[in-house]
């Protein structure tokens, strides 16, 4: 897309100056159009080519414009041959003069590479070398041809900064060879910094920037410099063309809402050419539209900025993403500090040489708070976690993929389902997502529930149905989902309005459910509303006798069944005293077996120091009391001597695993 940057006056002024130089008597000239890569040199050259043939001064001088791009030629020989052909065909109309100049140029060209020059016109297969050829004779022959035809020529050479050092010297050799032929003019286009660096690598400059600069000054008489973009031009070529979304489909016309001033300032510093702006706009517009709804636009733009303008640092972020998102298992503050310092040092090295290095490092620490430890900060709380940002472990891969990655839960899909509540399709959709990833689904629901206030009561009904389906086969996994649902429900209840609270109390799908009973234990941490607390306390008190009766009728074999196990832990939360009473009665009567009872507290090893499955002894003692637990341990039968704790199958044989761990404790090692 071509953006009007107000460069027409530049092209007009440069064209007029070139026309004046070409028409100025019998002189020759070498001019240069200089600007960094992507600054718009090609755009200005195109307009110069368009304007000059219609310029009165240019046409009155019987001048012609021809283009020669040395970058198209494979080596010095091909380059020399192409330039020879250009001069022979483009400047001389007399066949005899063409032959003479072509032969002269051939004779001084790279002899090993040049070969025959095919001028593709009336002159073919020129291969003869004239004796005693000199630059003076070549200049005289070309000058004579131009004089007789009363013609002047402007040769435009672009992309000189793409040549090798040797090829560049060949071009300058050709320019200097006929540099003072009256009526022959050159316009060279290049990035001046790159060109001088190329010249430094030639034997001519021998690594000296000063010698390279002086040599260039001898060649070029006049410079036309393409100016850097103004702030208004940056606005036109960059900021006004960027996609603007606030997320989840909300559109805004204000860039400041999706990109902070700091990032806008950095973009203005590094994007100094239309081409650089075009590249960033292309990258931003290539991001799928739905991803702008999944992620905060400000964080997404920041990641695109790192990806394009600090690619080495971006690779470090990709390599170290587990640490940066808090997924590495590190023990102790010292180890975390050492790890943070290592990663921060890698990022510092990756950004060395960049003018915006300090800004980048500050931005990295802001997005990945754990890096603050490497910077000497003992308080990473000063860098709060950015929800759905690059440092959020649930979203980091979104920024790497520039897509919703496999296994992730779509924010857009969650928002759609919430808006469709209480339809059965919405509940089914949430159930499917919950089955695939309970934690991610619940987190996404919490993030988006604020957009769907009306759906809150229905969400509690959905949570109650999911809660009843939980199976405490594995204590640790069960309790994570169990606690998460209770805390989630408490927060939803806290945010209900008065009408929703009344409706919830009357809801047969929630009032009196296991979740409504269990949430009473945590509700005080989230609300101080006396009516709500009183209502849920009453539900809990009504449930206690029911749970006692349910457990009292449970056999030893049925104790570890999902329904009975859930009732056991529910009573443990509501009334540990009642749980101890019923447990003592059932153990004394022989209805329950102590090993089966303790197997309810069996958990997989998930701490670094855990080498095998464990029993949650502290939790068991908190529910039952230390006396009951210890009595079970002491009277339990011995475990088989061959039992290998590392090989025990927690799910397949819970009793054997529990018995082995009880024996270990009784022996003084557990």
C-alpha positions in Angstrom: 0.0 0.0 0.0 1.4 3.3 -1.1 1.1 6.1 1.6 1.3 9.7 0.6 4.3 11.0 2.6 4.4 14.5 0.9 7.5 13.5 -1.0 6.4 14.9 -4.3 8.1 18.3 -3.7 11.4 16.4 -3.0 11.1 14.5 -6.3 10.3 17.7 -8.1 13.2 19.6 -6.6 15.7 16.8 -7.3 14.4 16.4 -10.9 14.8 20.1 -11.6 18.3 20.2 -10.2 19.3 17.2 -12.3 17.8 18.7 -15.4 19.7 21.9 -14.8 23.0 20.0 -14.4 22.4 17.9 -17.5 21.6 20.9 -19.6 24.5 23.0 -18.3 26.8 23.4 -21.3 29.4 20.8 -22.1 30.1 19.6 -18.6 29.7 16.1 -16.9 28.6 15.4 -13.4 28.1 12.6 -10.8 25.3 13.1 -8.4 24.0 10.8 -5.6 20.7 10.1 -4.1 21.5 8.9 -0.6 19.3 7.4 2.1 19.1 4.4 4.4 17.5 1.2 3.2 13.8 1.6 2.9 13.9 5.4 3.1 12.2 5.8 -0.2 15.0 6.2 -2.7 13.3 3.9 -5.2 10.1 5.9 -4.9 11.9 9.1 -5.6 13.9 7.6 -8.4 10.7 6.4 -10.0 9.3 9.9 -9.9 12.5 11.4 -11.2 12.3 8.9 -14.2 8.7 10.0 -14.8 9.4 13.7 -14.5 12.7 14.2 -16.3 11.5 13.2 -19.9 8.8 15.9 -19.6 11.1 18.6 -18.1 11.6 21.5 -20.6 15.3 21.9 -19.7 15.9 18.2 -20.1 14.2 17.9 -23.4 15.7 21.1 -24.8 19.2 19.6 -24.1 18.3 16.5 -26.2 19.0 14.4 -23.1 18.0 10.8 -22.5 17.7 8.9 -19.3 18.9 5.3 -19.1 18.9 3.0 -16.1 21.7 0.6 -15.1 21.4 -1.7 -12.0 24.8 -3.3 -11.4 23.2 -5.6 -8.7 21.6 -7.6 -11.5 25.0 -8.8 -12.8 26.6 -11.9 -11.3 30.3 -10.8 -11.2 32.7 -8.1 -12.3 32.9 -9.4 -15.8 29.2 -9.5 -16.3 28.9 -6.1 -14.8 31.5 -4.6 -17.1 29.9 -6.2 -20.1 26.5 -4.9 -19.2 27.9 -1.4 -18.7 29.7 -1.6 -22.0 26.5 -2.6 -23.8 24.6 0.2 -22.2 27.1 2.8 -23.4 27.4 1.3 -26.9 23.6 1.1 -27.4 22.3 3.9 -25.2 24.6 6.7 -26.0 25.9 6.3 -29.5 23.8 6.2 -32.6 26.6 5.9 -35.2 27.4 2.2 -35.8 31.1 2.9 -36.3 31.4 4.7 -33.0 29.6 1.8 -31.3 32.1 -0.7 -32.6 35.0 1.4 -31.6 33.9 2.2 -28.0 32.8 -1.4 -27.4 36.2 -2.7 -28.4 38.0 -0.1 -26.3 35.9 -1.0 -23.3 36.5 -4.7 -23.8 40.2 -4.2 -23.9 40.4 -2.6 -20.5 37.8 -4.8 -18.8 38.4 -7.9 -16.7 40.1 -9.9 -19.4 39.6 -13.3 -17.8 35.8 -12.9 -17.4 34.7 -10.4 -20.1 34.5 -12.5 -23.3 32.6 -11.2 -26.3 30.2 -8.2 -25.8 26.8 -8.8 -27.5 25.2 -5.4 -28.0 22.0 -6.9 -29.5 21.8 -4.3 -32.3 23.5 -3.6 -35.5 26.8 -4.6 -33.8 27.2 -8.3 -33.0 29.9 -10.5 -31.7 32.4 -7.7 -31.1 35.7 -9.5 -30.1 38.5 -7.5 -31.6 40.9 -5.6 -29.2 42.3 -2.3 -30.4 45.9 -1.8 -29.8 47.1 0.8 -27.3 43.7 1.4 -25.8 43.6 4.0 -23.0 41.0 5.6 -20.9 41.7 8.9 -22.8 40.9 7.3 -26.1 37.7 5.8 -24.7 36.6 9.2 -23.3 37.4 10.8 -26.6 35.4 8.3 -28.6 32.3 8.6 -26.4 32.6 12.4 -26.4 32.9 12.5 -30.1 29.8 10.3 -30.5 27.8 12.5 -28.1 29.0 15.7 -29.8 28.1 14.5 -33.3 24.6 13.5 -32.3 24.2 16.6 -30.1 23.1 14.3 -27.3 23.4 14.2 -23.5 22.8 11.2 -21.3 21.9 10.7 -17.6 22.8 7.2 -16.4 20.8 6.2 -13.2 22.5 3.5 -11.1 20.5 2.0 -8.2 21.3 -0.5 -5.4 25.0 0.2 -5.3 24.9 -0.7 -1.6 24.0 -4.3 -2.5 27.2 -5.0 -4.4 30.3 -6.8 -3.1 33.4 -4.6 -2.4 35.0 -5.7 -5.6 31.9 -5.1 -7.7 31.6 -1.6 -6.2 35.1 -0.7 -7.2 34.4 -1.9 -10.7 31.4 0.4 -10.9 33.4 3.3 -9.7 36.2 2.4 -12.1 33.7 2.7 -15.0 32.3 5.9 -13.7 35.7 7.5 -13.3 36.8 6.1 -16.7 34.3 8.3 -18.5 33.5 10.6 -15.6 34.5 13.8 -17.4 33.0 13.2 -20.8 31.0 16.3 -21.7 27.3 15.4 -21.8 27.6 12.2 -19.8 26.0 12.4 -16.3 25.4 9.9 -13.5 22.9 9.6 -10.7 24.0 7.0 -8.1 21.5 5.8 -5.5 22.7 4.1 -2.3 22.8 3.9 1.5 25.8 6.0 2.4 26.7 4.2 5.6 26.6 0.8 3.9 28.5 2.0 0.9 31.3 3.5 3.0 31.5 0.2 4.9 31.9 -1.7 1.6 34.6 0.7 0.5 36.5 0.2 3.8 36.8 -3.5 2.8 38.5 -2.8 -0.5 42.4 -2.6 -0.9 41.8 1.0 -1.8 40.7 2.0 1.7 42.4 -0.8 3.5 40.0 -0.6 6.5 40.3 3.2 6.8 36.9 4.9 7.2 38.6 8.2 6.3 40.1 7.0 3.1 36.8 5.4 2.1 35.0 8.7 2.7 37.5 10.8 0.8 37.4 8.4 -2.2 33.6 8.7 -2.3 33.9 12.5 -2.2 36.2 12.4 -5.2 33.5 10.4 -7.2 30.3 12.2 -6.1 30.0 16.0 -6.7 26.5 16.5 -5.4 24.3 14.7 -2.8 20.5 14.6 -2.7 19.7 13.3 0.7 16.4 11.6 1.5 15.3 13.1 4.8 14.2 10.9 7.8 10.5 10.5 8.4 8.8 13.3 10.3 6.5 12.5 13.2 3.5 13.3 11.1 4.8 10.9 8.4 5.3 8.2 11.0 1.7 8.7 12.0 0.6 8.3 8.4 2.8 5.4 7.4 2.6 3.4 10.7 0.3 4.3 13.5 -2.8 5.1 11.4 -2.4 1.8 9.6 -2.1 -0.5 12.6 -5.0 -2.8 13.6 -6.7 -1.4 16.7 -8.6 -3.7 19.0 -9.2 -3.5 22.8 -9.9 -7.3 22.9 -12.9 -9.6 22.7 -14.2 -7.8 19.7 -14.3 -4.3 21.1 -13.0 -1.8 18.5 -11.6 1.6 19.3 -10.4 4.5 17.2 -7.8 5.5 19.8 -4.3 3.9 19.5 -3.5 5.1 23.0 -5.9 2.5 24.4 -4.0 -0.4 22.9 -0.4 0.8 22.8 1.3 2.7 25.7 3.3 5.9 25.0 6.5 4.1 25.8 6.1 1.6 23.0 4.9 4.3 20.6 8.1 6.3 21.4 10.3 3.3 20.8 8.6 2.6 17.5 9.1 6.2 16.5 12.8 5.8 17.3 13.5 2.6 15.4 11.2 3.1 12.4 12.8 5.8 10.4 12.0 4.6 6.9 8.7 3.8 5.0 10.0 0.2 4.5 10.6 -0.4 8.2 7.1 0.9 8.8 5.7 -1.3 6.1 7.3 -4.4 7.6 5.9 -3.8 11.1 2.4 -3.0 9.7 2.6 -6.2 7.6 3.6 -8.2 10.7 0.7 -6.7 12.8 -1.9 -7.2 10.1 -0.8 -10.8 9.6 -1.9 -11.6 13.1 -5.2 -13.5 12.9 -8.1 -11.2 13.8 -9.4 -13.5 16.5 -6.0 -13.4 18.3 -6.4 -9.7 19.0 -9.6 -10.8 20.9 -7.7 -13.4 22.8 -4.8 -11.3 24.1 -4.3 -7.7 25.3 -3.4 -5.6 22.3 -0.7 -3.7 24.2 1.2 -7.0 25.1 0.7 -8.4 21.6 2.2 -5.2 20.1 5.1 -5.4 22.5 5.9 -8.9 21.6 5.8 -8.0 17.8 8.2 -5.2 18.5 10.6 -7.6 20.2 10.2 -10.1 17.5 11.1 -7.6 14.7 13.6 -5.2 16.3 15.3 -7.4 18.8 15.3 -10.8 17.2 18.2 -12.2 19.2 16.5 -11.2 22.5 13.3 -12.7 21.2 15.1 -16.0 20.7 16.3 -15.9 24.3 12.7 -15.4 25.5 11.7 -18.4 23.4 14.5 -20.5 24.9 13.9 -19.4 28.5 10.1 -19.3 28.5 9.7 -21.9 31.2 11.7 -19.9 33.7 10.2 -16.6 32.5 6.7 -17.9 33.1 7.4 -19.5 36.5 7.3 -23.1 35.3 10.8 -24.1 36.3 11.2 -25.9 39.7 13.7 -23.8 41.6 14.5 -24.3 45.3 15.4 -21.3 47.4 15.7 -17.6 46.8 19.4 -17.8 46.0 18.8 -20.3 43.1 16.0 -18.1 41.7 18.3 -15.1 41.8 21.1 -16.9 40.1 18.8 -18.2 37.4 17.3 -14.7 36.9 20.7 -13.1 36.6 21.8 -15.7 34.0 18.7 -15.1 31.9 19.0 -11.3 32.3 22.6 -11.5 31.2 21.6 -13.4 28.1 19.1 -10.7 27.2 21.6 -8.0 27.9 24.1 -9.7 25.5 21.4 -10.2 22.9 20.5 -6.5 22.9 24.1 -5.2 23.0 24.7 -2.7 20.2 21.0 -1.6 20.1 20.4 2.0 20.9 17.2 1.0 22.7 18.9 -1.7 24.9 18.0 -0.1 28.3 14.4 0.4 27.2 14.2 -3.2 26.1 15.7 -4.6 29.4 13.2 -2.5 31.4 10.4 -3.8 29.3 11.5 -7.4 29.7 11.5 -7.0 33.5 8.1 -5.4 33.4 6.6 -8.3 31.5 8.6 -11.1 33.3 8.7 -10.1 37.0 11.0 -13.0 37.9 13.8 -11.1 36.0 13.7 -8.4 38.6 15.6 -10.8 41.0 18.4 -10.8 38.5 18.4 -7.0 38.4 19.0 -6.9 42.2 15.4 -6.3 43.2 14.2 -8.3 46.2 10.6 -7.3 45.7 9.2 -8.6 42.5 5.7 -7.6 43.7 6.5 -4.1 42.2 6.1 -5.8 38.8 2.6 -7.2 39.0 1.7 -10.1 36.8 0.1 -9.0 33.5 -3.1 -11.0 32.9 -2.9 -12.8 29.6 0.5 -11.3 29.1 3.8 -12.9 27.8 4.7 -13.8 31.4 1.4 -15.6 32.0 2.1 -19.4 31.6 -1.3 -20.0 30.2 -0.8 -17.5 27.4 2.9 -17.4 26.6 2.5 -19.9 23.7 -0.1 -17.7 22.1 2.6 -15.1 21.5 5.0 -17.6 20.1 2.5 -19.3 17.8 0.6 -16.1 16.9 -2.4 -18.4 17.2 -4.4 -20.1 19.9 -2.1 -23.1 20.5 -3.2 -26.7 20.9 -4.5 -27.5 24.4 -5.4 -23.8 25.2 -8.9 -22.6 26.0 -10.2 -19.8 23.8 -11.2 -16.7 25.5 -13.5 -15.9 22.6 -15.2 -19.3 23.0 -15.6 -18.9 26.7 -17.1 -15.4 26.3 -19.6 -16.8 23.7 -20.7 -19.6 26.0 -21.2 -17.3 28.9 -23.3 -15.0 26.8 -25.4 -18.0 25.8 -26.1 -19.1 29.4 -28.4 -20.7 30.5 -28.8 -22.7 27.3 -28.1 -26.4 27.4 -25.6 -25.9 24.5 -23.7 -23.4 26.6 -23.5 -25.8 29.6 -22.5 -28.7 27.3 -19.8 -26.5 25.8 -18.4 -25.6 29.2 -18.5 -29.2 30.3 -16.4 -30.3 27.2 -13.8 -27.6 28.0 -13.8 -28.5 31.7 -13.2 -32.2 30.8 -10.2 -31.3 28.6 -8.7 -28.8 31.0 -10.5 -28.0 34.2 -8.0 -25.4 35.5 -7.7 -23.4 32.2 -11.5 -23.5 31.7 -12.2 -22.1 35.2 -9.6 -19.4 34.9 -11.0 -18.3 31.5 -14.5 -18.2 33.0 -13.4 -16.0 35.9 -11.6 -13.6 33.5 -14.7 -13.2 31.3 -17.5 -13.4 33.8 -17.5 -9.6 34.2 -18.7 -9.2 30.6 -21.7 -11.4 31.3 -23.2 -10.3 34.6 -26.5 -11.9 33.9 -24.9 -15.4 33.5 -23.6 -15.5 37.1 -26.5 -17.5 38.7 -26.5 -20.0 35.9 -22.7 -20.4 36.2 -23.2 -21.4 39.8 -25.7 -24.0 38.7 -23.2 -25.3 36.2 -20.5 -25.3 38.8 -22.7 -27.3 41.2 -23.3 -30.0 38.5 -19.5 -30.2 37.7 -18.8 -30.3 41.5 -21.0 -33.4 42.0 -19.2 -35.2 39.2 -15.7 -34.8 40.8 -14.2 -38.0 41.9 -11.7 -38.0 44.8 -9.9 -41.1 43.5 -6.6 -39.1 43.7 -6.7 -36.9 46.7 -4.4 -34.2 45.5 -5.9 -33.9 42.0 -9.5 -34.0 43.4 -8.8 -31.4 46.0 -7.2 -28.9 43.5 -10.4 -28.9 41.5 -12.6 -29.1 44.6 -11.0 -26.1 46.2 -10.9 -24.1 42.9 -14.6 -24.6 42.4 -15.5 -23.6 45.9 -13.4 -20.5 45.8 -14.8 -19.6 42.3 -18.3 -20.1 43.5 -17.7 -17.9 46.6 -16.4 -15.1 44.4 -19.4 -15.4 42.1 -21.8 -15.3 45.1 -20.0 -12.2 46.4 -20.6 -10.3 43.2 -24.3 -11.2 42.8 -26.8 -8.4 43.0 -29.8 -8.6 45.4 -32.2 -10.0 42.8 -29.7 -12.6 41.7 -29.1 -13.7 45.3 -32.8 -14.2 45.9 -33.1 -16.2 42.7 -30.2 -18.3 43.7 -31.7 -19.3 47.0 -34.8 -20.5 45.2 -32.9 -22.4 42.6 -33.4 -26.1 42.8 -30.3 -26.5 40.8 -28.1 -24.9 43.4 -29.7 -24.5 46.8 -29.0 -27.6 48.9 -26.4 -29.0 46.4 -23.1 -30.3 47.6 -21.4 -27.2 46.3 -23.8 -24.8 48.1 -23.1 -26.7 51.3 -19.3 -26.8 50.9 -18.9 -23.2 49.8 -20.2 -22.0 53.2 -16.8 -23.0 54.6 -15.0 -20.4 52.5 -17.7 -17.7 52.0 -16.6 -15.6 54.9 -13.3 -14.9 53.2 -15.1 -13.3 50.3 -18.1 -11.5 51.7 -19.4 -10.0 54.9 -23.1 -9.9 53.8 -24.9 -11.2 56.9 -27.9 -12.5 54.9 -25.8 -14.4 52.5 -23.6 -15.9 55.2 -26.7 -16.8 57.3 -28.4 -18.5 54.3 -25.4 -20.7 53.5 -24.7 -21.5 57.1 -28.2 -22.9 57.3 -27.6 -25.0 54.3 -24.4 -26.4 55.8 -26.1 -27.2 59.2 -28.9 -29.0 57.3 -26.4 -31.1 55.4 -24.4 -32.4 58.5 -27.0 -35.0 59.7 -27.5 -36.2 56.1 -23.8 -36.7 55.7 -23.5 -38.5 59.0 -26.3 -40.9 58.1 -24.8 -41.5 54.7 -21.4 -42.4 56.1 -22.9 -44.5 58.9 -24.5 -46.7 56.2 -21.3 -47.1 54.2 -19.5 -50.4 54.2 -15.8 -50.9 54.3 -15.8 -51.7 50.6 -17.9 -48.6 49.8 -15.8 -46.1 51.7 -13.4 -45.5 48.9 -16.1 -45.2 46.3 -16.3 -41.7 44.8 -19.7 -40.7 46.4 -18.7 -41.9 49.8 -15.3 -40.4 49.7 -16.8 -37.0 48.6 -19.3 -37.2 51.5 -16.4 -38.0 53.9 -14.3 -35.0 52.9 -17.5 -32.8 52.9 -18.2 -33.7 56.5 -14.5 -33.2 57.4 -14.9 -29.6 56.3 -18.2 -28.9 57.8 -17.8 -30.6 61.2 -14.5 -32.4 62.1 -16.1 -33.3 65.5 -19.0 -35.2 63.8 -16.5 -36.9 61.5 -14.4 -38.2 64.4 -17.5 -39.5 66.1 -18.8 -41.5 63.2 -15.2 -42.7 62.3 -14.6 -43.9 65.8 -17.9 -45.7 65.8 -17.3 -47.4 62.4 -13.8 -48.4 63.3 -14.7 -49.8 66.7 -17.6 -51.8 65.1 -15.2 -53.2 62.5 -17.4 -51.8 59.7 -14.6 -49.7 58.4 -11.0 -50.7 58.0 -8.3 -48.3 59.0 -6.1 -48.9 56.0 -9.0 -48.2 53.6 -9.7 -45.0 55.6 -6.1 -43.8 55.3 -6.1 -44.6 51.6 -8.4 -41.7 51.2 -5.5 -39.5 52.0 -3.2 -41.2 49.5 -1.6 -38.7 47.0 0.8 -38.9 44.1 4.3 -37.4 44.7 4.5 -33.9 43.4 7.0 -32.1 45.6 10.7 -32.2 44.5 11.6 -34.1 47.7 8.9 -36.7 47.3 10.5 -39.9 45.8 7.3 -42.0 46.0 3.6 -41.7 46.7 2.7 -40.2 50.1 -0.1 -40.1 52.6 -1.2 -36.6 53.7 -0.6 -37.3 57.4 -1.1 -33.7 58.5 -4.4 -33.5 56.8 -5.6 -36.9 58.2 -4.6 -35.9 61.7 -6.4 -32.5 61.2 -9.6 -34.3 60.3 -9.5 -37.4 62.6 -7.1 -36.3 65.4 -3.7 -37.7 66.0 -4.9 -40.4 68.4 -7.1 -42.1 65.8 -4.5 -41.9 63.1 -1.8 -43.4 65.4 -4.0 -46.2 66.5 -4.6 -47.2 62.9 -0.9 -47.2 62.2 0.0 -49.3 65.2 -2.6 -52.1 64.6 -2.2 -52.3 60.8 -0.8 -55.5 59.5 2.8 -55.5 58.2 3.4 -54.8 54.5 5.0 -57.4 52.3 8.8 -57.1 52.8 9.2 -57.0 49.0 7.2 -53.9 48.6 9.1 -51.3 46.5 7.6 -47.8 47.1 8.9 -46.5 43.8 7.1 -49.2 41.9 3.7 -49.0 43.7 0.6 -48.4 41.6 -1.3 -45.7 43.5 -4.5 -46.1 41.4 -4.4 -49.8 40.7 -3.7 -51.0 44.3 -4.4 -48.2 46.7 -4.6 -50.5 49.7 -1.2 -52.1 49.1 0.4 -48.7 48.6 -1.3 -47.4 51.8 -0.2 -50.4 53.8 3.4 -50.0 52.7 3.4 -46.3 53.7 1.8 -47.1 57.0 4.5 -49.7 57.7 7.1 -47.2 56.7 5.7 -44.7 59.3 5.5 -47.3 62.0 9.1 -48.2 61.4 10.1 -44.6 62.0 11.0 -43.6 58.4 7.7 -42.1 57.3 
